[in-house]
């Protein structure tokens, strides 16, 4: 089945791309979620117009993302977690925690843009990638510290 992507889909393509997918994937996932439309000649003409608008919008979003990247360069986040024996921490630091901490500092970033392969479950400092735009990725310093015994 050929479909035209209406939005970027991870591991498949970008907005406006015409891609071949399995019947079930297209019919049961992409089409109901309005991530794609069937690739007919009429839809291809509509998509060409959408591509032009998308290029202009993408250029604007990229410039905004680059400005945000410059602001995020100086941001460092610190989290404290309880620890047990051998500095094993209870709980973890997730992308949602990082997004909330950024929100508290005045940055409105969706948690899905924070790319953690798995939650942070160790003490230390980490560089966490935040994908602001398709071509712009910020790296935020995140420190996970031990909660002091006096608390």
Secondary structure, 3 states (H helix, E strand, C coil): CEEEECCCECCCECCCCEEECCHHHHHHHHCCCCCEEECCHHHHHHHHHHHHHHHHHHHHHHHHHHHHHHHHCCCEEEEEECECHHHCECCCECHHHHHHHHHHCCCCCCHHHEECCCCECCCEEEEEEEEEECCEEEEEEEEEEECCCCC
